[in-house]
Structures are given as C-alpha cells and as structure tokens.
Amino acid sequence: MMLHRALLLVVFLIFGCTRDDVTETSTPDPELLPAPMSWPTFDEAVATAAKTGKPILIDIYAPWCGWCQKMQQEVYTDAALVAYVQDNFAYGRLNIDDAETRHDFWGQNLSSMELGYHLGAAGTPTTVFLGSDGSYITRCPGYWAKDDFSVALRYVATGAWQHTTFSEFSQL
C-alpha cells in the first residue's frame, strides 16, 4: 500500500504539475511589452517649445547604453508619466554618439555629440531640462526610477525650480 501511494505521488508530480503552455525561452515576447514613447528630434522639441512656451525635456542617450534602454522600458512606458511629459513639455531625444547631425543652438552649430556635452551630459542617460527659450534649467544624470523621475518632472513643469531646491521639493 505504501509503495502504491509513493508511485501515485511520483506520477502526480511528473504529470500533474507541468504546464504545456510554457515555452522553453525566457525572452519576453516583444509584442507583449509596453511600447516606449515615441520621441521627436531635439530640433523638433526646440521648435515646439518656441510655439507652445512649454519647457523642454531632452533625453540624451546612446544606442549601446543599457541604462538608457532600461529607462525607456521601465520609465517611459508608464502611461501616466508619458501623458504628463506630453502635456507639460516639449520633448525630444539626442543621440550623444551622433557626430554627423548638426544643430543650430545657443548661437553655435554643433553636432549631437557636441551639443550633448554642452548640455552637461557627461554620460548616458542624462535628462536635460531647458526653458522654452532654450535656457538651461537643470539635468538629471543617470537612470531614475519612475517615482523619482515623476518628482523631477513636476519640479520643472510647475516652475518650483525657480524658488525651491529639488531636495526641499521632493520632501513636500
């Protein structure tokens, strides 16, 4: 009787606990992943800001940058965050590795690479915030988790940066 129960348990474990809908790969299906937000160019962001008066958000990235990709997949896929960016900023991207594309900005003709460094990006990712006239506000170097980045977005969009330190603002 004991052998019969043990055999029944083994059969149950082998056949009863398996799922036939599990695939062998652990790579997620790209079609099931949330799509990162689409990005206008740097020049388009500057032109939009001039028309709308919104502050500018520039995502400075490099195609090979793992932290940039992580930010795209984990931060810029959040529907509420994306809506906030779209409602409150003129936004664009700048590939810091691009030495060919030229931009007329701050009275200079700069490559994307040169412009990235002029905006203070010592590495990637770096998010730079500019006034609607192109004046420098601040930057957020490195990867920022969604909740922390949301605070930074509100800090700039509400104009709190003009009278409050980020440290004070983030504790409110």
C-alpha positions in Angstrom: 0.0 0.0 0.0 2.9 2.4 0.9 4.6 1.6 -2.5 1.3 2.3 -4.3 0.9 5.7 -2.6 4.6 6.6 -3.4 4.1 5.6 -7.1 0.9 7.6 -7.3 2.7 10.7 -5.8 5.5 10.4 -8.4 3.1 10.1 -11.3 1.1 13.1 -10.0 4.3 15.2 -9.6 5.5 14.3 -13.1 2.3 14.8 -15.0 0.1 16.9 -12.7 2.4 19.8 -12.0 3.6 20.5 -15.6 2.1 23.2 -17.8 2.0 22.5 -21.5 1.6 26.3 -22.3 5.1 27.2 -21.1 7.7 27.9 -23.7 11.3 27.0 -23.4 12.6 30.5 -23.8 12.7 33.1 -21.1 12.8 36.0 -23.5 9.6 38.0 -23.3 7.6 38.4 -26.4 8.3 42.0 -27.7 4.6 42.3 -28.8 3.5 41.9 -25.1 6.0 44.5 -23.8 4.7 48.1 -23.4 6.0 50.3 -26.2 8.3 53.1 -25.1 7.1 56.6 -26.0 7.9 57.9 -29.4 10.5 60.7 -29.4 10.7 63.8 -31.7 14.1 65.1 -32.5 16.0 67.7 -30.5 15.3 70.3 -33.2 11.5 69.5 -33.2 11.4 69.8 -29.4 13.0 73.3 -29.6 10.6 74.3 -32.3 7.6 73.0 -30.3 8.8 74.9 -27.2 9.1 78.1 -29.1 5.4 77.7 -30.3 3.9 76.5 -27.0 6.0 78.1 -24.3 6.5 74.7 -22.6 9.8 73.8 -21.0 12.0 71.4 -23.0 12.8 67.8 -21.8 15.8 66.3 -23.7 16.6 62.6 -23.3 20.3 62.2 -24.1 21.1 58.6 -24.9 23.5 56.3 -26.7 22.2 53.3 -28.7 24.5 50.9 -26.8 23.6 52.2 -23.3 21.9 49.6 -21.2 20.7 52.1 -18.6 19.1 54.2 -21.4 17.3 51.1 -22.7 16.2 50.3 -19.1 14.8 53.8 -18.7 12.9 53.5 -22.0 11.4 50.2 -21.0 10.7 50.9 -17.3 10.1 54.6 -17.1 8.9 55.9 -20.5 6.3 53.1 -20.8 4.3 54.3 -17.9 1.1 55.7 -19.3 0.6 58.4 -16.6 4.2 59.5 -16.9 4.1 59.6 -20.7 0.9 61.7 -20.6 2.5 64.1 -18.1 5.5 64.6 -20.3 3.4 65.1 -23.4 1.1 67.5 -21.6 3.8 69.6 -19.9 6.9 69.5 -22.0 8.2 70.0 -25.5 10.3 66.8 -25.6 12.9 65.2 -27.8 15.9 62.9 -27.9 19.6 63.4 -28.6 22.0 60.6 -29.6 25.2 61.6 -27.9 27.2 59.3 -30.2 26.0 61.1 -33.4 28.8 63.2 -34.7 27.1 63.9 -38.0 23.7 65.5 -37.3 24.1 69.3 -36.8 22.1 71.6 -34.6 22.0 75.4 -34.5 21.6 76.1 -30.9 22.9 78.7 -28.4 24.4 80.6 -31.4 26.6 77.7 -32.4 26.4 74.9 -35.0 27.0 71.7 -33.0 26.9 68.0 -33.7 24.6 66.0 -31.5 27.7 64.8 -29.7 29.0 68.3 -29.1 25.5 69.5 -28.1 25.1 66.7 -25.5 28.4 67.7 -23.8 27.4 71.4 -24.0 24.2 70.5 -22.2 26.2 68.8 -19.4 25.8 65.2 -20.3 29.0 63.5 -19.1 27.4 60.1 -19.6 24.1 58.4 -20.6 21.3 58.5 -19.9 21.0 62.2 -19.0 17.8 64.1 -19.0 18.2 67.8 -19.6 15.5 70.4 -18.9 15.6 73.8 -20.7 13.3 76.7 -20.7 11.1 77.3 -23.7 13.7 79.8 -24.9 16.4 77.2 -24.7 17.8 78.5 -21.4 19.3 75.9 -19.1 17.2 74.8 -16.1 18.8 71.5 -14.8 19.7 68.0 -15.6 19.1 64.5 -14.2 22.2 62.4 -14.8 21.8 58.6 -14.9 18.9 56.2 -14.6 16.0 57.5 -12.5 13.3 55.1 -11.3 9.7 56.1 -12.3 8.6 57.5 -9.0 11.7 59.6 -8.5 11.6 60.8 -12.1 8.0 61.8 -11.7 9.0 64.2 -8.9 11.7 65.7 -11.1 9.2 66.2 -13.9 6.8 68.0 -11.5 9.7 70.1 -10.1 10.4 71.5 -13.6 6.9 71.6 -15.0 5.4 73.6 -12.0 8.3 76.1 -12.0 9.3 75.1 -8.5 12.9 75.1 -9.6 12.8 78.9 -9.6 12.3 79.2 -5.9 12.8 75.8 -4.2 15.7 73.4 -4.1 15.0 69.9 -5.5 15.7 68.4 -2.1 13.1 70.6 -0.5 10.6 70.0 -3.2 11.0 66.2 -3.1 10.1 66.2 0.6 6.8 68.0 0.2 
